[in-house]
Amino acid sequence: MPLSPHFDLRRVLTLALDKLASSFHFNQQWREVNRELLVGQHCLRPKDIRYAPAPERYGCGEAAPSVPLRDESEQPLFVTARFRSGSTLLWNLFRHTPGVTAYYEPLNERQWFRSRPDNDRTDPTHLNARRYGQEYEGMEDLARWFSKDWTYKDLYMDERSCDRRLARFLTELIRRAPCRPILQCNRLDFRLPWLRQHFPDAGILLMYRNPREQWLSTQRSSAGAPPEHRLVSDEADDYFYSLAWARDLRRVFPFLDLSQHEHAYAIHYLLWRLSELFGRRYADMIIAYEDLVADCDGVLGDVFQRFRINKGAIPAGSYDHLLQPRRGERWPQYADQAWFAQIESQCEDELLRFFV
């Protein structure tokens, strides 16, 4: 059918492009695609430039005076762990330890330092845990440094990465803690190189859990992904941030690209293994959730001695009221050994090729 003589194709296309360009969703996607070019921190760095002090003749650019290190028994301790690993239990144990200020998930997007009614609401699976934000009371001014992007973007940070807001935010928490600060974090796994560089006197403790049991726990609030489910790149469910993290980290670890895997468990397992590998390299100590539950006093005793908490003393039975009843493994009811082993073996092959 012939077009109307008043039809102006150029004008229609111009209006359509203007509409597209003004679309928030379009610009958000465009920024994501080009983020490395626009604001990324992992672009090529100059090879032949080395730091040197500023010219002395002008008396400017002098290095800041060094800050005296805390005594080892007062140094901050960062607890790093994946989501649904039992880290809330460990935080709650520290919270009930004299001489300790235990901060719960400082980088959580719920921003515990804000006075909000819903901040008193706790996850029903976190038995015996109350008021996550209690230790943050009176710290609403921390909002000036907080960024919600910490949950989803630039999740990998090496020694030369820059986030002055994050450094200031963590420094303020440490400085304001009335007792020895312990920060339980689920968003620092792949920022440990940066953390070591900026907080060299801090201790780092990694906690992990059986990845199969942890996988089931990530699906507690969703329809989940049964073994026959097939992963798609625009998967609606996120499995406790797993897919969102994979989308960000694939720039550093290409094997996390969702299109390369048939089931979401592969993404979960790869993130779990990467977290464990980072812990091996940068953490001072590693503990397993299963060991903590089986022998709370014994594991905590080792942790307290390693980081000189309360001189390593654990009052017998002091944490019994915080522990959950032990239960058997659930993963065999989800899928058999062969199903898990096949995916895990494929993931190990990818890791081996990447890091060797």
ABEGO torsion letter per residue (X at the ends): XBBBAABBAAAAAAAAAAAAAABAAAAAAAAAAAAAAAABAABBBBAABBBBBBBAAAGBGBBBBBBBBBBAAABBBBBBBBBGAGAAAAAAAAAABBGBBBBBGAABAAGAABBBAAAABBBAABBGBBGAAAAABGAAAAAAABBAAAAABGABBBAABBBAAAAAAAAAAAAABABBBBBBBAAAAAAAAAAAAABAABBBBBBBBBAAAAAAAAAAABAEBBAABBBBAABABAGGGAAAAAAAAAAABAAABAAABABAAAAAAAAAAAAAAAAAAABABBBBAAAAAABAAAAAAAAAAAAGBGGGBBBBGAAAAABBBBBBBAAAAABBAAAAAAAAAAAAAAAAAAAX
